[in-house]
């Protein structure tokens, strides 16, 4: 299980598994509960590279990032062995 401490968003932490290049068991601590549950369901089993391509750069309001963008950052770092 990978744990990523978020920055600049309502969610404070993202937990997920990365197996064979795919993302599983995504969960967020804090944040918009319904939306973040949906992100977890929609990304279940997704190829890590595809997830990063689709979610990287999404912004929430004027924050310059979003929970989805933070997930993309976390997955990219985990894929590179940094998380």
N, C-alpha and C positions, 0 to 999 in steps of 0.2 A: 504494500500500500504506500502510495506517495502522498505526502502532505505538503501543501503550498500555502504560505501566508500571503494573502492578497494585499494589494496596495491601491488606494484611491477608489475603492468601491464599498458598497454596503456589506457585502459578504466579507468575513474576516479570514476564511480558510477554505481551501478546496482539497478534498481527498479523492483519490482515484487509483485504479490499478492499471498497469500497462503490461500487457502480455502479448508476445509475438507481434509487436507493432500495432496492437489494437487497444482501445481504451474501454475500461469497464468500471462499474461501480462508482460513477461520479456522484459526489455529494458535496454540498456547500453548507458551511456554517454561517448562520445569519443571512441577511439579504431578503430578496423577494421570493418567499417560499414557493409559491405556485410556479412562477416562471423558472426558477432554478431547478425544481423537480423535473420540469419539462426538458430543460437542457440536458439533465442527466439521462432521461429516458431516450431522447433523440440521439445522443452521442454513444449510447451503449453499443459496444462492438465495432465502433467506427475506427477506420484506419487512422492512426495518430497523425500522419502527414496530411490526410484529407481534412481532419478536424482543424489543424492549425491553419491550413489554407482558407477554410470557410469562416473561422471565427476571429482570426487575428485582425486587429484594427477596428473592430466594432466598438463604437463609443456609446456611453449612456449619458445623454444630455451633454453638458459641457465638461464632463470629467476627463475626457481624453483617453478613457479606457472604459471597460465594462466587465461584468463578471464573466461573460463569454470570452472576451479578450484576455482576461487573466487566466482562464482555463487554457486557452491556446498557448499562452506563455509558459504555464506550468507543464503542459504536455510536451512542448518543444524542449524545455529544459530536461525533463525526465528522459526523453528520447535520446538526448545527448549525454545522459548520465549525470546531470547536475542536480536533480531533485531527489 
